[in-house]
Each structure stands twice: as structure tokens, then as C-alpha cells.
């Protein structure tokens, strides 16, 4: 089974992106579900900006590296979503 976490909230103003990353890393650790992240809009800042600007940044710094870089997307949502059995929005 594959699960896709769609993160669209701004990590500078909302704790939701950091919590989504934490949950996704926890699910991926079970190795029973292939987890992917789709970063939309302001959420792409988690990959682009230097640290120090995010709500609950310690979660992002700790858990984002647990998701394989090849499983983090920022483009072509329709194709990515079709490949996953479960899509969860944050």
C-alpha cells in the first residue's frame, strides 16, 4: 500500500506541516506502507529555506530526513496522487 501526505500549509505560520512530517515519518518507519510527501505552495519552503523560520521546526529537522528524498514531490500532483491508495491533506 502507498500513502500520500499532501502538505499545503505555510510552515512559517502553522504547526500543521511539521506535524504532518512527523506522522508521515512514523508511518514510514513501520515499513508496511510506502509513504510519499507532496509539498504544495508555501509548504515547499521546507525544502528551500534555511532553518530558523518554521513553527515546530524541530519536527521538520528531525523527521523530514526520514522520508526518502525520491518520495518528496512538489510537481505533477495528478500523476503522484494516482499512484497512491491513500491521500491525506494537511
C-alpha positions as CSV (number, residue, x, y, z in Angstrom):
1,X,0.0,0.0,0.0
2,X,1.1,3.5,-0.7
3,X,0.1,6.6,1.2
4,X,0.5,10.2,0.1
5,X,0.6,13.1,2.6
6,X,-0.3,16.4,0.9
7,X,1.1,19.4,2.8
8,X,-0.1,22.8,1.7
9,X,0.1,24.9,4.9
10,X,2.8,27.5,5.4
11,X,5.4,26.1,7.8
12,X,6.3,29.6,8.9
13,X,2.8,30.3,10.4
14,X,1.2,26.8,11.0
15,X,2.3,23.8,13.0
16,X,0.4,21.5,10.6
17,X,3.3,20.9,8.2
18,X,5.7,19.8,10.9
19,X,3.0,17.5,12.4
20,X,2.3,16.0,9.0
21,X,6.0,15.3,8.5
22,X,6.2,13.7,12.0
23,X,3.2,11.5,11.3
24,X,4.4,10.5,7.8
25,X,7.9,9.5,9.2
26,X,6.2,7.5,11.9
27,X,4.0,5.6,9.4
28,X,7.0,5.1,7.1
29,X,9.0,3.6,10.0
30,X,6.6,0.6,10.2
31,X,7.7,-0.4,6.7
32,X,4.2,-1.6,5.9
33,X,3.2,1.4,3.9
34,X,5.2,3.3,1.2
35,X,4.9,6.9,2.3
36,X,5.3,9.9,0.0
37,X,5.0,13.7,0.6
38,X,3.6,16.2,-1.8
39,X,4.5,19.7,-0.9
40,X,2.2,22.4,-2.3
41,X,2.5,26.2,-2.3
42,X,4.2,27.6,0.8
43,X,4.9,24.1,2.1
44,X,7.8,23.8,-0.5
45,X,9.7,26.2,1.8
46,X,10.6,23.2,3.9
47,X,13.0,22.2,1.2
48,X,14.2,25.6,0.1
49,X,14.8,27.8,3.1
50,X,17.4,27.9,5.8
51,X,16.2,26.8,9.2
52,X,15.0,29.1,11.9
53,X,11.8,30.3,10.4
54,X,9.3,27.5,11.0
55,X,6.7,26.6,13.6
56,X,7.8,23.4,15.4
57,X,10.9,23.4,13.3
58,X,12.5,20.7,15.4
59,X,9.9,18.2,14.0
60,X,10.9,19.2,10.4
61,X,14.6,18.9,11.1
62,X,14.2,15.6,12.9
63,X,11.6,13.8,10.8
64,X,11.9,15.1,7.2
65,X,15.2,13.3,6.6
66,X,13.5,10.0,7.5
67,X,11.4,10.3,4.3
68,X,13.5,9.3,1.2
69,X,14.1,12.3,-1.0
70,X,12.8,10.5,-4.0
71,X,9.4,10.2,-2.2
72,X,9.1,14.0,-1.8
73,X,7.3,15.8,-4.6
74,X,6.4,19.4,-5.5
75,X,5.2,19.0,-9.0
76,X,2.7,16.9,-11.1
77,X,0.2,16.3,-8.4
78,X,-2.3,14.4,-10.6
79,X,0.3,11.7,-11.5
80,X,1.6,11.4,-8.0
81,X,-1.9,11.1,-6.5
82,X,-3.0,8.4,-8.9
83,X,-0.1,6.1,-7.7
84,X,-1.3,6.1,-4.1
85,X,-4.1,4.3,-2.3
86,X,-4.5,6.8,0.5
87,X,-4.2,10.6,0.1
88,X,-4.2,12.7,3.3
89,X,-4.3,16.5,3.3
90,X,-2.6,18.8,5.9
